[in-house]
């Protein structure tokens, strides 16, 4: 009963000085709002990175030829990845689920009077599975079409819009380097990856690309999907040793190829964005500390103003712990109310910033609880000294205070 009486008195004391109480809470509101909004933007950035990399496949190894040159001067890319290497990986390396040879180049693609310059990629039927491409209209090409060097193409949604507008592209004939290709499928959108837009490309059988479009006998890359994602590192080592053996590299000779582990790259990028989010949250936490100092300042002024009141209460039987609890509760109420308002401000600010800057924002329950807990903790920490000072006032001196 006494506790609730103290709480009521605390609310009445804060309501008696509304402007002062609001100004004391303002620091907490800004601090909590900053923590919520910045962590939401950081979490959104991390989610975008995860989505982009997941869209290109996570259980994935990408093998590319190494650089050529000497004395530290690189003169270009080696032409040492062959179809036989891809076949050998599938047959001899352990833990491989699927392999896709890849050749590519930029080319002008035409349909009637419309044309666009885009990336033309040649690969196998497994490429769509490995890179998690889905078909929106039509179909992908078959193994039989790969074997007979068929002039068929699967195009991205951006390419389809550039060439056909709102018309259906499936079944139409496009020209790639002056060669007719029949569009047999349109892929679902994945979104622009920044450095590469998977929605703006033409995918054809690698046999057709190598012999008829580019005239190549080497590959730009080899994509590998591990049968078990947990053993991706083992697959990487197995592929590395197989390629070194096939390329007849001595033990002291560096690799003439590079292997990119998509899972490691995803983890590194995710860790970087997570660190960025923590940094943003830390900036907001500094605002919370500043707000706590504001509460401490206001509470010290309040103790001074209410010295005579404290003396009266002590004279009629109030104990030190009652006075301590009263002022501590006032500080906690200010920080808690400021924290709740700050959560609303932070969520709103995150949405506004996300809309204006075209960023994804993710407001996590953990960040809300963390901000509220921290704000209450700030109230207790910075309110304890003024409350302790009030509780130790001498009642006689307090009654004589004017």
CORFENTA-V870549 format. One record per residue. D_LAST is the distance of its C-alpha to the last C-alpha in whole Angstrom. Layout:
# CORFENTA-V870549
D_LAST ; D_LAST
This chain:
# CORFENTA-V870549
32 ; 28 ; 29 ; 29 ; 26 ; 24 ; 26 ; 26 ; 22 ; 22 ; 24 ; 22 ; 19 ; 21 ; 23 ; 20 ; 20 ; 23 ; 24 ; 21 ; 23 ; 26 ; 26 ; 25 ; 28 ; 30 ; 31 ; 32 ; 34 ; 36 ; 36 ; 38 ; 40 ; 41 ; 42 ; 44 ; 46 ; 47 ; 48 ; 50 ; 52 ; 53 ; 54 ; 56 ; 57 ; 59 ; 60 ; 62 ; 63 ; 64 ; 66 ; 68 ; 69 ; 70 ; 72 ; 74 ; 75 ; 73 ; 76 ; 77 ; 79 ; 80 ; 83 ; 83 ; 86 ; 85 ; 85 ; 88 ; 88 ; 88 ; 86 ; 83 ; 84 ; 84 ; 87 ; 87 ; 87 ; 89 ; 92 ; 92 ; 91 ; 94 ; 95 ; 96 ; 93 ; 91 ; 94 ; 94 ; 90 ; 91 ; 94 ; 93 ; 89 ; 88 ; 85 ; 85 ; 85 ; 86 ; 87 ; 87 ; 89 ; 87 ; 89 ; 87 ; 87 ; 86 ; 88 ; 89 ; 89 ; 91 ; 92 ; 94 ; 92 ; 89 ; 88 ; 85 ; 85 ; 83 ; 83 ; 87 ; 87 ; 89 ; 89 ; 90 ; 89 ; 87 ; 85 ; 83 ; 82 ; 81 ; 79 ; 78 ; 79 ; 80 ; 82 ; 81 ; 85 ; 88 ; 89 ; 89 ; 92 ; 94 ; 96 ; 99 ; 98 ; 97 ; 100 ; 102 ; 100 ; 99 ; 97 ; 94 ; 91 ; 87 ; 85 ; 81 ; 79 ; 78 ; 82 ; 83 ; 81 ; 82 ; 86 ; 86 ; 83 ; 83 ; 86 ; 87 ; 88 ; 90 ; 94 ; 94 ; 95 ; 93 ; 94 ; 93 ; 95 ; 97 ; 98 ; 98 ; 95 ; 95 ; 91 ; 91 ; 88 ; 84 ; 81 ; 78 ; 75 ; 73 ; 71 ; 71 ; 70 ; 69 ; 72 ; 74 ; 75 ; 77 ; 77 ; 79 ; 82 ; 86 ; 87 ; 91 ; 93 ; 93 ; 97 ; 97 ; 94 ; 96 ; 99 ; 99 ; 96 ; 95 ; 98 ; 96 ; 97 ; 94 ; 90 ; 87 ; 85 ; 86 ; 83 ; 83 ; 81 ; 81 ; 82 ; 79 ; 76 ; 75 ; 78 ; 77 ; 77 ; 80 ; 82 ; 81 ; 82 ; 86 ; 86 ; 85 ; 88 ; 90 ; 90 ; 90 ; 93 ; 95 ; 94 ; 95 ; 92 ; 93 ; 90 ; 89 ; 89 ; 86 ; 85 ; 87 ; 85 ; 81 ; 80 ; 77 ; 75 ; 73 ; 71 ; 70 ; 69 ; 67 ; 65 ; 64 ; 63 ; 61 ; 59 ; 59 ; 57 ; 55 ; 54 ; 53 ; 51 ; 49 ; 48 ; 47 ; 45 ; 43 ; 42 ; 41 ; 39 ; 37 ; 36 ; 34 ; 33 ; 31 ; 30 ; 29 ; 27 ; 25 ; 24 ; 23 ; 21 ; 19 ; 18 ; 16 ; 14 ; 14 ; 13 ; 10 ; 9 ; 10 ; 8 ; 7 ; 11 ; 12 ; 11 ; 13 ; 16 ; 17 ; 16 ; 19 ; 21 ; 20 ; 22 ; 21 ; 24 ; 23 ; 19 ; 22 ; 24 ; 22 ; 20 ; 24 ; 25 ; 23 ; 24 ; 28 ; 28 ; 27 ; 30 ; 32 ; 32 ; 32 ; 35 ; 37 ; 36 ; 37 ; 41 ; 42 ; 41 ; 43 ; 46 ; 46 ; 46 ; 49 ; 51 ; 50 ; 51 ; 54 ; 55 ; 55 ; 56 ; 59 ; 57 ; 57 ; 54 ; 54 ; 50 ; 51 ; 49 ; 48 ; 46 ; 44 ; 43 ; 43 ; 40 ; 38 ; 38 ; 37 ; 34 ; 33 ; 33 ; 31 ; 29 ; 29 ; 29 ; 26 ; 24 ; 25 ; 22 ; 19 ; 20 ; 21 ; 18 ; 16 ; 18 ; 18 ; 14 ; 14 ; 13 ; 12 ; 10 ; 9 ; 8 ; 6 ; 4 ; 0
